[in-house]
Amino acid sequence: DLNSRKESSCMHILTISIILCFLIWNAIQQSQISYLQTKMGNLESEIEGSANAIGMPIESTVSPTHDHSPATTQLKPSAPGTTAQPTATTEFEPSAPGSTSLPTATAPTTQLESTNATSDSNRSHLLVIPYQANDIVFDRVNANWLVLVDDELHMIDAETHNSTTVQLPSSGDLLSIHPRNPNKQLPKVALAHGSFVTFYDFNTGLMNTTNVAVTTVTSIVYAGDGFAYLFPADGQWTSIYQVSASTYHQCGSWSLYQGTFSRVNPVHDTWIYGMTDHLSPMDLEKFVVEGSTNDECTVTSDDSPYHGDYNMGLPFWFSYDGSVVFMRTGLVLRNTGDDKDMTVAATFTDVYGHISCSFSSPDYACFNQFIWITQLKYSPFTVYGLKQMNATHHTVWSYSWPYLSPLQVVLEIGPSFELDGEVYEWDAFYSMEFADDGRSTLYIAGSVRRGVLLNTAFWTHELQY
C-alpha cells in the first residue's frame, strides 16, 4: 500500500511537471509570436512607405516644372576675354516669384535599403532637376556638380544645392575641369560646343571662346599645362587638337582613330590616356603633352603591350594617386611612366558574379561590368565600385586594395523612387564620386525617367559602417 501511494505521488509530480513545462513553453511561443508580429508590422509599414529601396515618399512643397525662365541679367560674351558674371546664385528650394533658380524637386530621403550603411534624413538627400544634362562632371575639391544643360553651365553645391548659372555662347556638349587647384579655389573649366571651345573661370568670371576646325568630339581634356585637348568623334583617322584661349593647333603628323574616349591622370596631369571602341581589339593609349606651347603642340604617344590578350572596356577611371587605371571589365593597368606603364597590375576578383567574361571574348560578352569606380582620398585601401546586378538592381561594393577582393555591399539602389507624388525610375548613372574632404559621403548623379520625360538626379549619401 505504501508503494502504491509513492507511485501515485510520483505520477502526480510528473503530471504537474509536464503541465508546467507546457505552460512555460506556450508562454514563450506566445511571446515570440507577439514579437514577430510587431516586427512584421513595423516592416510592413516601412515597405508600404518605401520607394523601391531608394527612399520613403518624400514630402516637398514644390513640383518639377518644365518652364525654364532664364535670368534677364545673363550675359553672352561677344568677344574673347569677356567677363561673364554668374547669372544667379540660388538655392534649389521652392522659388519665389521672379526667382532665377532652376525648377527642381528636392527633399531629404528618410530610408535607404543598404547593407552596413544606414540612412536618415541628415545623411542622405536627393535633388532632381527637370532637364536632361548634356554632360556632368564632379568637382572633388569643392564638392560641386558642374552640369551642362543646353547653353547654360550650372555649378551646384552637392550639400546645400546652392547653384550658380553661367550663360554660354551656344549649347555645350562636353566639359572638363582643370586638374590643378592647390589653393582650393572654384574650378576653371573648358567646354566643347560645336566648333567652339570656351574657357571659363568661376573665380574671376573671365570667359574666352576659340573657334576650332572640329565640330564633334568624343572627349575634351583640360590638362595641367593649361591647354584643352580635343579628341574628334569623326574622320576615322584624325589628330588631337590643342586649344588655348586664343588659338588652336593640330598635334603631330601621326594618326588617332576617331571616337577616342580620354581622361587626364589626376597626379601626372600632362599624361592623357585614351581608348576607342571603334577598333578591335581595344587598347589603352597614352599621350604625353609636356612641352606644348601656345605656338606648337608637342605630343608623344604609346600604347599598352597587349593586343587582344586582355579584355579592355570603356569607360575607365584612375586611382586617387594616379598609379593605376581601373577598367569597367575589372582589369587594372599601371600608370608608371616607365617600362611597366600600361601593364597589368591586378584584376578584380571574379566571384559572386562580379565580373563574368573571358578575356579573349569581346567586350559585350562580359556580364556585370562596372558603371563607375572611385576611391576615398584619405582611405586608399578601399575601392568602391558601382555595379548593375540585374535589370533593375544596382549595388555599391567595397573592395580591398591592392588585392581587389570583394569586402561587402555598402549600398543598394532600387529601380525607382517617389518624390512629390511622382515616380522617378533610374535610367542611367553618370558618376559616383567622393570629395577631397575625406568624408565617406558618396555623390551619385544619373538620369531618371518620369513617364516619358528624362530628368537629372543628384543623390548625396553618407556611408556608415
Buried (B, 14 or more C-beta within 10 A) or exposed (E): EEEEEEEEEEEEEEEEEEEEEEEEEEEEEEEEEEEEEEEEEEEEEEEEEBBBBBBBBBEBEBBBEEEEEBBEEBBEBEEBEBEBEBBBEBBBBBBEEEBBBBBBBBBBBBBBBBBEBBBEBEBBBBBBBBBBBBBBBBBBBBBBBBBBBBBBBBBBBBEEBBBBBBBBBBEBBBBBBBBEBEEEEBBBBBBBBBEBBBBBBBEEBBBBBBEBEBEBBBBBBBBBBBBBBBBBBEBEEBBBBBBBBEEBBBBBEEEBBBBBBBBBBBBBBBBBBBBBBEEEBBBBBBBBBEEBEEEEBBBEBEBBEBEEEBBBBBBBBBBBEBBBBBBBBBBBBBBBEEEEBBEBBBBBBEEEEBBBBEBEEEBEEBEBBBBBBBBBBEEBEBBBBBBBBEEBBBBBBBBEBBEBEBEEBBBBBBBBBBBBEBBBBBBEBBBBBBBBEEBBBBBBBBBBBBEEBBBBBBBBBBBEE
